[in-house]
Amino acid sequence: MITNAKVIENNKGILKFEFEIEPKIFKNAIQKVYDKKRKSFKIPGFRNGKVPRAVLEKFYGKNMFYSDAVNEILPEKYDEIEKKMAFNFIEKPKIEISKISEENGITFIATVAILPEFEIGEYKGIKVQRKNFSITSHEVDEELEKQRKKNAREIVVEDRPVQVDDFVNIDYEIFLNDKQEKDKSLKNFVFQVGSNQVISGFGEKLIGKSLGEEIEFNLNFPNEFYDKDLEGKNGKFKIKINKIWIQELPILNDEFAKDVSEFDTLEELKTNIMEKLEGINRIKVENMIENDILEKIVKRTEVVVPDVMVEKELKKTFENYFEQLNVNGFDVKKFLESMDENEKNKHKSAVQNSIKTRIIIDKIMKIENIKVSEEEILNEYNKLSQKNKIDVKKIKNYISKENIAYDIKTRKVLKLLKDKAIIIENN
């Protein structure tokens, strides 16, 4: 059991505190460690695994099991520590031993980033405008074009070299001053030749080259580049072309509509697309109202977000970004370290705002005593199962009950804010 937990210092979201583990728990942990490790000790005159603990402690020192005993205790005590301190920890505390003995137990000094205490601004009666938008025929055409590309036929090219608009799969290595930059090399990188390129002229170097061909060329990296190690430098690329292919787009006609939908004519498909886009638009308008309300509440609320929370969220944001781009092995930490300070501050500001919004929503949940029933959670699992055509049991393996409950409570908060807001129609 944890005893004598007390705050030493609470400054700008960093909490320093002290707590103790009673002697009985410490003694039991020492005995547990000894029982686990006794077979590994060999001392003349004793059989393997039969060396008494007192003999070992006399031979190696009384504190020989202390470190392992502490590691045995702490992982099971993190939740208890947080409850005792009555703060919301952002991370696991950094814990140091202040005093330790079997007779008196252990005294720890811990430091941890915490969610800050704050007073929320007025969140009821917020005035916002409903901004309505119309769907145009151009947007319908864009959606049709997406469906064409989605249903395009991939034709592998083996009998000619690379041309503009071809898709290619390549392996590439980068060299600076003839030294390979191993952490910047990639395998199975896919892009379309002639499309937007991070490095000007890169795709053009592949035009006229054949499948399986290995080529080398030099290019200057832009003066403003996401990777500061490469910014403005001349790099040598070694490239191998693994695959070349083109996309053959289907013709837009009634046959296309029959192939990609339940409709018999292209006009029916267009009408259906228009209706879907209008539905999406209605959701977009409601989301804008929610965002406007939250933005005004954030402006009315003074809350300090700990730096450690911002850094973690920033790292997570870019990890997700590069994962979506299907870029494997990218060192996000190094990328952030090399990022221009002004650019990084922009991202930090956005992340801070996002965290503030989340913290404020959590605060409203507590103030309004927002609850979720078991039935609501089960219904949400069933909806997700039907939508994604995945068995409910598998959904439960992917998404925890706690996350489902939090999402439902968040939606309830947003509904409450909209119900209590003053929404001005803007036609």
Secondary structure, DSSP 8 states (H G I E B T S, - for coil): -EEEEEEEEEETTEEEEEEEE-HHHHHHHHHHHHHHHGGG---TTS-TT---HHHHHHHH-TTTTHHHHHHHHHHHHHHHHHHHHTS-BSS--EEEEEEEETTTEEEEEEEEEB---------SS-EEEEE-----HHHHHHHHHHHHHHT-EEEE--SS---TT-EEEEEEEEEETTEE-GGG-EEEEEEETTS--SSTTTGGGGTT--TT-EEEEEEE--SS-S-TTTTT-EEEEEEEEEEEEEEE----SHHHHHHHSS-SSHHHHHHHHHHHHHHHHHHHHHHHHHHHHHHHHHHH------HHHHHHHHHHHHHHHHHHTT-TT--HHHHHHHS-HHHHHHHHHHHHHHHHHHHHHHHHHHHTT----HHHHHHHHHHHHHHHT--HHHHHHHS-HHHHHHHHHHHHHHHHHHHHSEEEEE-
